[in-house]
Protein backbone atom coordinates (compact mmCIF):
# COMPACT_ATOMS: atom_id res chain seq x y z
CA UNK A 1 0.00 0.00 0.00
CA UNK A 2 2.80 2.40 1.01
CA UNK A 3 4.80 1.50 -2.10
CA UNK A 4 1.80 2.28 -4.28
CA UNK A 5 1.49 5.77 -2.74
CA UNK A 6 5.15 6.46 -3.31
CA UNK A 7 4.85 5.40 -6.92
CA UNK A 8 1.82 7.63 -7.39
CA UNK A 9 3.62 10.61 -5.85
CA UNK A 10 6.68 9.93 -8.02
CA UNK A 11 4.57 9.72 -11.21
CA UNK A 12 2.70 12.92 -10.28
CA UNK A 13 5.95 14.80 -9.67
CA UNK A 14 7.30 13.65 -13.03
CA UNK A 15 4.14 14.83 -14.78
CA UNK A 16 4.28 18.24 -13.07
CA UNK A 17 7.92 18.64 -14.02
CA UNK A 18 7.10 17.80 -17.62
CA UNK A 19 4.31 20.38 -17.69
CA UNK A 20 6.62 23.03 -16.25
CA UNK A 21 9.32 22.20 -18.83
CA UNK A 22 6.87 22.42 -21.72
CA UNK A 23 5.39 25.67 -20.41
CA UNK A 24 8.79 27.29 -20.52
CA UNK A 25 10.17 25.69 -23.68
CA UNK A 26 7.08 25.16 -25.79
CA UNK A 27 4.26 27.18 -24.19
CA UNK A 28 1.88 26.73 -27.10
CA UNK A 29 1.68 22.98 -26.35
CA UNK A 30 0.44 23.56 -22.81
CA UNK A 31 -3.18 24.61 -22.16
CA UNK A 32 -3.51 28.15 -20.71
CA UNK A 33 -4.98 26.74 -17.51
CA UNK A 34 -1.74 24.83 -16.85
CA UNK A 35 0.72 27.52 -17.88
CA UNK A 36 2.56 29.40 -15.12
CA UNK A 37 1.29 32.87 -14.30
CA UNK A 38 2.88 35.59 -16.36
CA UNK A 39 4.70 38.33 -14.42
CA UNK A 40 2.91 41.67 -14.37
CA UNK A 41 3.77 44.39 -16.84
CA UNK A 42 7.49 45.04 -16.89
CA UNK A 43 9.48 47.76 -18.54
CA UNK A 44 11.63 47.26 -21.59
CA UNK A 45 15.28 46.48 -20.83
CA UNK A 46 18.01 47.42 -21.37
CA UNK A 47 17.56 51.16 -21.78
CA UNK A 48 17.93 52.36 -25.35
CA UNK A 49 19.82 55.68 -25.44
CA UNK A 50 18.25 56.44 -28.83
CA UNK A 51 14.76 56.57 -27.30
CA UNK A 52 13.72 59.51 -25.12
CA UNK A 53 10.83 60.06 -22.70
CA UNK A 54 9.16 62.39 -25.22
CA UNK A 55 9.24 59.57 -27.77
CA UNK A 56 7.07 57.64 -25.34
CA UNK A 57 4.53 60.38 -24.76
CA UNK A 58 6.00 62.21 -21.77
CA UNK A 59 6.47 65.98 -21.70
CA UNK A 60 9.45 67.88 -20.35
CA UNK A 61 8.15 70.03 -17.50
CA UNK A 62 10.37 73.04 -18.26
CA UNK A 63 9.11 73.16 -21.85
CA UNK A 64 5.47 73.36 -20.76
CA UNK A 65 5.70 75.24 -17.45
CA UNK A 66 9.05 77.01 -16.96
CA UNK A 67 7.85 78.63 -13.73
CA UNK A 68 8.31 75.34 -11.85
CA UNK A 69 11.80 74.90 -10.39
CA UNK A 70 13.56 71.65 -11.32
CA UNK A 71 16.10 70.31 -8.85
CA UNK A 72 16.26 66.58 -9.49
CA UNK A 73 18.08 65.01 -6.59
CA UNK A 74 19.01 61.89 -8.56
CA UNK A 75 20.75 64.12 -11.11
CA UNK A 76 23.21 65.05 -8.34
CA UNK A 77 24.94 63.29 -5.48
CA UNK A 78 22.46 64.93 -3.10
CA UNK A 79 20.45 61.77 -2.52
CA UNK A 80 20.63 58.86 -0.10
CA UNK A 81 22.97 56.86 -2.37
CA UNK A 82 25.47 59.68 -2.93
CA UNK A 83 25.48 58.75 -6.64
CA UNK A 84 24.29 60.45 -9.82
CA UNK A 85 21.56 58.46 -11.59
CA UNK A 86 20.30 60.85 -14.28
CA UNK A 87 22.21 62.38 -17.18
CA UNK A 88 20.56 65.78 -16.75
CA UNK A 89 18.25 67.91 -14.65
CA UNK A 90 15.28 67.36 -17.00
CA UNK A 91 11.95 66.37 -15.46
CA UNK A 92 9.30 64.52 -17.48
CA UNK A 93 5.65 63.74 -16.77
CA UNK A 94 2.58 62.49 -18.61
CA UNK A 95 0.47 65.28 -20.16
CA UNK A 96 -2.34 64.75 -17.65
CA UNK A 97 -0.03 64.72 -14.63
CA UNK A 98 1.75 67.85 -15.81
CA UNK A 99 -1.57 69.64 -16.35
CA UNK A 100 -2.48 68.92 -12.72
CA UNK A 101 0.93 70.12 -11.54
CA UNK A 102 0.51 73.39 -13.42
CA UNK A 103 -2.80 73.94 -11.62
CA UNK A 104 -1.06 73.50 -8.27
CA UNK A 105 1.74 75.81 -9.40
CA UNK A 106 -0.71 78.57 -10.36
CA UNK A 107 -2.30 78.32 -6.92
CA UNK A 108 1.08 78.59 -5.20
CA UNK A 109 2.40 81.38 -7.41
CA UNK A 110 -0.52 83.53 -6.25
CA UNK A 111 0.90 83.09 -2.73
CA UNK A 112 4.45 84.03 -3.73
CA UNK A 113 5.56 80.40 -3.71
CA UNK A 114 6.69 77.86 -6.30
CA UNK A 115 6.92 74.11 -6.59
CA UNK A 116 10.36 72.53 -6.63
CA UNK A 117 10.51 69.11 -8.31
CA UNK A 118 12.91 66.71 -6.62
CA UNK A 119 11.91 63.80 -8.85
CA UNK A 120 9.43 63.06 -11.61
CA UNK A 121 9.74 60.34 -14.28
CA UNK A 122 12.19 57.68 -13.08
CA UNK A 123 13.35 54.87 -15.41
CA UNK A 124 12.51 51.37 -14.16
CA UNK A 125 16.15 50.33 -14.12
CA UNK A 126 16.98 53.26 -11.84
CA UNK A 127 14.03 52.31 -9.64
CA UNK A 128 15.42 48.79 -9.28
CA UNK A 129 18.87 50.11 -8.39
CA UNK A 130 17.47 52.49 -5.79
CA UNK A 131 15.42 49.72 -4.23
CA UNK A 132 18.52 47.53 -3.99
CA UNK A 133 20.50 50.35 -2.35
CA UNK A 134 17.80 51.48 0.08
CA UNK A 135 18.12 50.61 3.79
CA UNK A 136 14.41 49.73 3.68
CA UNK A 137 13.75 48.32 0.16
CA UNK A 138 10.02 48.07 0.77
CA UNK A 139 9.83 51.87 0.53
CA UNK A 140 10.59 51.55 -3.20
CA UNK A 141 8.15 49.70 -5.47
CA UNK A 142 9.50 46.41 -6.79
CA UNK A 143 10.10 45.65 -10.46
CA UNK A 144 7.05 43.36 -10.38
CA UNK A 145 4.80 46.21 -9.24
CA UNK A 146 6.49 49.12 -10.95
CA UNK A 147 6.79 52.63 -9.55
CA UNK A 148 4.29 55.34 -10.43
CA UNK A 149 7.36 57.46 -11.08
CA UNK A 150 8.30 55.02 -13.84
CA UNK A 151 5.01 55.82 -15.55
CA UNK A 152 5.62 59.56 -15.39
CA UNK A 153 2.59 59.85 -13.11
CA UNK A 154 4.16 60.80 -9.78
CA UNK A 155 6.23 63.69 -8.49
CA UNK A 156 8.34 64.40 -5.42
CA UNK A 157 8.03 68.09 -4.60
CA UNK A 158 8.68 70.77 -2.02
CA UNK A 159 8.10 74.53 -1.86
CA UNK A 160 10.34 77.56 -2.40
CA UNK A 161 9.98 81.33 -2.43
CA UNK A 162 9.39 82.73 -5.91
CA UNK A 163 11.64 85.77 -5.54
CA UNK A 164 14.86 83.94 -4.61
CA UNK A 165 14.22 80.20 -4.90
CA UNK A 166 14.91 79.53 -1.22
CA UNK A 167 13.27 76.26 -0.19
CA UNK A 168 10.89 76.43 2.74
CA UNK A 169 11.30 74.47 5.94
CA UNK A 170 9.59 71.10 5.64
CA UNK A 171 9.35 68.08 7.97
CA UNK A 172 12.47 66.36 6.56
CA UNK A 173 14.85 66.31 3.64
CA UNK A 174 14.16 64.24 0.51
CA UNK A 175 14.21 60.43 0.86
CA UNK A 176 14.26 60.55 4.63
CA UNK A 177 13.71 56.99 5.86
CA UNK A 178 12.64 57.90 9.37
CA UNK A 179 9.13 58.16 10.73
CA UNK A 180 9.52 61.94 10.66
CA UNK A 181 8.78 61.80 6.91
CA UNK A 182 5.17 60.81 7.63
CA UNK A 183 2.70 63.61 6.89
CA UNK A 184 1.08 63.56 10.30
CA UNK A 185 4.07 62.82 12.51
CA UNK A 186 3.67 64.80 15.76
CA UNK A 187 7.35 65.80 15.83
CA UNK A 188 7.17 68.36 13.01
CA UNK A 189 7.95 71.95 13.88
CA UNK A 190 5.17 74.52 13.74
CA UNK A 191 6.73 76.14 10.67
CA UNK A 192 7.24 72.84 8.84
CA UNK A 193 3.67 71.80 9.57
CA UNK A 194 2.27 75.09 8.27
CA UNK A 195 4.34 74.91 5.06
CA UNK A 196 3.34 71.30 4.49
CA UNK A 197 -0.34 72.22 4.81
CA UNK A 198 0.10 74.85 2.07
CA UNK A 199 1.68 72.24 -0.21
CA UNK A 200 -0.98 69.65 0.59
CA UNK A 201 -3.82 72.06 -0.08
CA UNK A 202 -2.46 73.05 -3.49
CA UNK A 203 -1.68 69.50 -4.59
CA UNK A 204 -5.00 68.05 -3.47
CA UNK A 205 -7.00 70.83 -5.08
CA UNK A 206 -5.13 70.08 -8.33
CA UNK A 207 -6.18 66.43 -8.13
CA UNK A 208 -3.13 64.67 -6.66
CA UNK A 209 -3.12 61.95 -4.01
CA UNK A 210 -0.40 62.03 -1.35
CA UNK A 211 1.62 59.24 0.24
CA UNK A 212 1.04 59.28 4.03
CA UNK A 213 4.57 57.96 4.71
CA UNK A 214 6.39 60.42 2.42
CA UNK A 215 5.25 64.04 2.62
CA UNK A 216 7.00 64.95 -0.68
CA UNK A 217 5.42 62.19 -2.82
CA UNK A 218 2.27 62.83 -4.91
CA UNK A 219 0.57 60.58 -7.45
CA UNK A 220 -1.81 61.19 -10.31
CA UNK A 221 -4.97 59.12 -9.59
CA UNK A 222 -4.90 57.99 -13.25
CA UNK A 223 -1.39 56.49 -12.91
CA UNK A 224 -2.53 52.97 -13.87
CA UNK A 225 -3.51 54.19 -17.35
CA UNK A 226 0.13 54.87 -18.21
CA UNK A 227 2.74 52.21 -19.13
CA UNK A 228 5.95 51.53 -17.28
CA UNK A 229 8.97 52.95 -19.09
CA UNK A 230 12.69 52.38 -18.95
CA UNK A 231 14.01 54.98 -21.37
CA UNK A 232 16.87 57.18 -20.11
CA UNK A 233 16.63 60.83 -19.19
CA UNK A 234 18.66 62.49 -21.97
CA UNK A 235 21.59 64.88 -21.40
Order of alpha helices (4+ residues) and beta strands (2+ residues): alpha-beta-alpha-beta-beta-alpha-beta-alpha-beta-alpha-beta-beta
